[in-house]
Amino acid sequence: MNIVVLVKQVPDTGAERTLSAGDHTLDREGADLVLDEINERAAEEALRLKESSDAEVTVVSMGPDSALDAIRKVLAMGADRAIHICDDRLHGADVVTTAKVLAAAVRTVEDVDLVLAGDATTDGQASAVPAIVADLLGLPQLTHARELDVDGGRVRAERETDSGWATLEASLPALASVTEKINEPRYPSFKGIMAAKKKSVETVDLDDLFPDADDAGVRVTRTRVMEAVPRPARAAGIRVTDDGSAGRQLIEHLIALKLL
Amino acid sequence: MPDVLVLVDHDGERVHKSTYELLSAARRLGNPAAVVVGTPGTAARLAESLARYGATTVHAAESTDAAEFLATPAVDALQLAVREASPAAVLVSATADGNEVAGRLAARLDAGLLIDAVDLDSSGVATQIVFGGSYTVRSQVTQGVPVITVRPGAFETEERPGQAVQRTLALPTADPAASARITARGAALTGDRPGLTEASVVVSGGRGVGGAVGFKVVEELADALGGAVGASRAAVDAGYYPHHFQVGQTGKSVSPQLYVALGISGAIQHLAGMQTSKTIVAVNKDPEAPILGLADYAVVGDLFAVAPQLTQEVAARRAAG
């Protein structure tokens, strides 16, 4: 079985994130960049399937040079090879372009059975990229999976979203995205880290992916950010130290605000 | 005026409130036209409510496949409707399903996509709040039919009684090789409480709650206030409460009228998921807890004393009418 796992390097959610003043894109200089933690679980799921079905796992990531760190981490966890789409022209790419580029990269892998991704990344939270990649590749989407089973050419997923749960079924090839709930990712072992250094990372750019590109192949965004304003930090309000009556004081306050 | 297509959220019998909000948003850009994707007969059941909230056209995309396959029938239906109506924009609710459908549609149309708009002006400029509330961004689609998902709760619903013209869209047969089949489904696991993202009151507990048993205090206050229960990542990681209820960057983003944080320190991860709440109340023993610095009402104190007292007061007021 051939599994492709899509991963992204994102700013650490534990740190402050800023937009650059010039083009309103993420300020990567100031950010602490890490492998997105939901994507890491997609990688873990791919590796579990590899262990139970002798699959080959290819990591695909789009991003600047630094994204190589995220790729190496997944290789160190046990993935076999990687494709790194690295092209300055993709700076600030929108959701649709990102999905088109990822889909084109997946097409370069032969006989793909399953494409795996995180259901969201912590920077964008659009949660739309996996579904778009599925559409572009003509694959069934089994997205937001908290549970995934692959057996005999079929895939079954338990989808969970705010509006409820659903059981999804499809035949392979298919695309699945996983939620944070699906598993606990492994830590790369020392042996894995050493082995990762010898694994192949193929670096491609837009011209490799779209050899006869009209401008659609390299169009970066179909939207324009007109303004990005930092929201003022919330100011401290009333502060009381409980003397045994804070609960009663609080209710008066909530009533005054018409919240009760 | 051009049409603005609205994808209808429904359960087969009733239109969801989020759709009426989309119809309000659509009116700013043109004539709201509803697209109903469902099993045969659905559009007829929903047409009257849609017309009452301002839909001037109801497109019916009906087939038995519609309820059986995930997302694809809705994408196909909107694509057909765009071809037929040449709309000024397509609006979809910014839910998990909606964002996926909108994304796939935008890719097929090679059009610009804006996700999770909280406001929209007559020229199609959308306001978004990103990075968990740290930036307000205004953006516009520069290519193709704008496809915009709108955050539920961001627009008021507005009754506009009128008639709607009915149209039929011939939905193609679903291809099981390109679509996942839904073999079972159920409602969200929130029990009797409102869902986290739609609740107007959210009461969340953090590590300060001390354990799964301690969450009873959080639940009792939530129930007294008619709200949802949330949990910080620290509380979830410690096993105090199920992951499904996590509020924060990797959990759910909430924006209720009232957010009550009990025993939560206020890590950036958590703040990113709740700082757009209208009013924030925080109770924490530690006077240095960062969340106290941004709460509208901060109590330095023991949540096990403050929260039950508040619960009792709320219950007493409710009983007194």
Chai-1 contact restraints between the chains, C-beta under 6 A:
chainA,res_idxA,chainB,res_idxB,connection_type,confidence,min_distance_angstrom,max_distance_angstrom,comment,restraint_id
A,T13,B,Q249,contact,1.0,0.0,6.0,A-B,restraint_1
A,T13,B,Q269,contact,1.0,0.0,6.0,A-B,restraint_2
A,R17,B,F131,contact,1.0,0.0,6.0,A-B,restraint_3
A,L19,B,Y135,contact,1.0,0.0,6.0,A-B,restraint_4
A,V95,B,L113,contact,1.0,0.0,6.0,A-B,restraint_5
A,V96,B,A106,contact,1.0,0.0,6.0,A-B,restraint_6
A,V96,B,A107,contact,1.0,0.0,6.0,A-B,restraint_7
A,V96,B,L113,contact,1.0,0.0,6.0,A-B,restraint_8
A,T122,B,Q249,contact,1.0,0.0,6.0,A-B,restraint_9
A,T122,B,T250,contact,1.0,0.0,6.0,A-B,restraint_10
A,A126,B,N99,contact,1.0,0.0,6.0,A-B,restraint_11
A,A126,B,I115,contact,1.0,0.0,6.0,A-B,restraint_12
A,S127,B,N99,contact,1.0,0.0,6.0,A-B,restraint_13
A,A128,B,N99,contact,1.0,0.0,6.0,A-B,restraint_14
A,A128,B,E100,contact,1.0,0.0,6.0,A-B,restraint_15
A,A128,B,G103,contact,1.0,0.0,6.0,A-B,restraint_16
A,A131,B,E100,contact,1.0,0.0,6.0,A-B,restraint_17
A,A131,B,G103,contact,1.0,0.0,6.0,A-B,restraint_18
A,A131,B,R104,contact,1.0,0.0,6.0,A-B,restraint_19
A,I132,B,G103,contact,1.0,0.0,6.0,A-B,restraint_20
A,I132,B,R104,contact,1.0,0.0,6.0,A-B,restraint_21
A,I132,B,A107,contact,1.0,0.0,6.0,A-B,restraint_22
A,D135,B,R104,contact,1.0,0.0,6.0,A-B,restraint_23
A,G138,B,A178,contact,1.0,0.0,6.0,A-B,restraint_24
A,P140,B,A178,contact,1.0,0.0,6.0,A-B,restraint_25
A,P140,B,S179,contact,1.0,0.0,6.0,A-B,restraint_26
A,P140,B,A180,contact,1.0,0.0,6.0,A-B,restraint_27
A,Q141,B,A180,contact,1.0,0.0,6.0,A-B,restraint_28
A,L142,B,A180,contact,1.0,0.0,6.0,A-B,restraint_29
A,H144,B,A96,contact,1.0,0.0,6.0,A-B,restraint_30
A,T161,B,A96,contact,1.0,0.0,6.0,A-B,restraint_31
A,D162,B,G195,contact,1.0,0.0,6.0,A-B,restraint_32
A,D162,B,T197,contact,1.0,0.0,6.0,A-B,restraint_33
A,G164,B,G186,contact,1.0,0.0,6.0,A-B,restraint_34
A,G164,B,A187,contact,1.0,0.0,6.0,A-B,restraint_35
A,G164,B,A188,contact,1.0,0.0,6.0,A-B,restraint_36
A,W165,B,G186,contact,1.0,0.0,6.0,A-B,restraint_37
A,A166,B,I182,contact,1.0,0.0,6.0,A-B,restraint_38
A,A166,B,R185,contact,1.0,0.0,6.0,A-B,restraint_39
A,T167,B,T183,contact,1.0,0.0,6.0,A-B,restraint_40
A,T167,B,A184,contact,1.0,0.0,6.0,A-B,restraint_41
A,L168,B,L70,contact,1.0,0.0,6.0,A-B,restraint_42
A,L168,B,A180,contact,1.0,0.0,6.0,A-B,restraint_43
A,E169,B,R181,contact,1.0,0.0,6.0,A-B,restraint_44
A,E169,B,T183,contact,1.0,0.0,6.0,A-B,restraint_45
A,A170,B,A180,contact,1.0,0.0,6.0,A-B,restraint_46
A,E180,B,T250,contact,1.0,0.0,6.0,A-B,restraint_47
A,K181,B,H243,contact,1.0,0.0,6.0,A-B,restraint_48
A,R222,B,G112,contact,1.0,0.0,6.0,A-B,restraint_49
A,R222,B,Q143,contact,1.0,0.0,6.0,A-B,restraint_50
A,T223,B,G112,contact,1.0,0.0,6.0,A-B,restraint_51
A,T223,B,S139,contact,1.0,0.0,6.0,A-B,restraint_52
A,T223,B,V141,contact,1.0,0.0,6.0,A-B,restraint_53
A,R224,B,Q140,contact,1.0,0.0,6.0,A-B,restraint_54
A,R224,B,T142,contact,1.0,0.0,6.0,A-B,restraint_55
A,V225,B,V137,contact,1.0,0.0,6.0,A-B,restraint_56
A,V225,B,S139,contact,1.0,0.0,6.0,A-B,restraint_57
A,M226,B,R138,contact,1.0,0.0,6.0,A-B,restraint_58
A,E227,B,R138,contact,1.0,0.0,6.0,A-B,restraint_59
A,A228,B,Y135,contact,1.0,0.0,6.0,A-B,restraint_60
A,A228,B,V137,contact,1.0,0.0,6.0,A-B,restraint_61
A,V229,B,T136,contact,1.0,0.0,6.0,A-B,restraint_62
A,P230,B,Y135,contact,1.0,0.0,6.0,A-B,restraint_63
A,R231,B,G133,contact,1.0,0.0,6.0,A-B,restraint_64
A,R231,B,S134,contact,1.0,0.0,6.0,A-B,restraint_65
A,R231,B,T136,contact,1.0,0.0,6.0,A-B,restraint_66
A,R234,B,L294,contact,1.0,0.0,6.0,A-B,restraint_67
A,A236,B,G293,contact,1.0,0.0,6.0,A-B,restraint_68
A,G237,B,D296,contact,1.0,0.0,6.0,A-B,restraint_69
A,G237,B,Y297,contact,1.0,0.0,6.0,A-B,restraint_70
A,I238,B,Y297,contact,1.0,0.0,6.0,A-B,restraint_71
A,R239,B,A298,contact,1.0,0.0,6.0,A-B,restraint_72
A,V240,B,V299,contact,1.0,0.0,6.0,A-B,restraint_73
A,T241,B,V300,contact,1.0,0.0,6.0,A-B,restraint_74
A,D242,B,V299,contact,1.0,0.0,6.0,A-B,restraint_75
A,D242,B,G301,contact,1.0,0.0,6.0,A-B,restraint_76
A,D242,B,V306,contact,1.0,0.0,6.0,A-B,restraint_77
A,A246,B,V299,contact,1.0,0.0,6.0,A-B,restraint_78
A,A246,B,G301,contact,1.0,0.0,6.0,A-B,restraint_79
A,A246,B,V306,contact,1.0,0.0,6.0,A-B,restraint_80
A,G247,B,V306,contact,1.0,0.0,6.0,A-B,restraint_81
A,G247,B,Q309,contact,1.0,0.0,6.0,A-B,restraint_82
A,G247,B,L310,contact,1.0,0.0,6.0,A-B,restraint_83
A,R248,B,E313,contact,1.0,0.0,6.0,A-B,restraint_84
A,L250,B,L310,contact,1.0,0.0,6.0,A-B,restraint_85
A,I251,B,E313,contact,1.0,0.0,6.0,A-B,restraint_86
A,H253,B,Y297,contact,1.0,0.0,6.0,A-B,restraint_87
A,L259,B,L258,contact,1.0,0.0,6.0,A-B,restraint_88
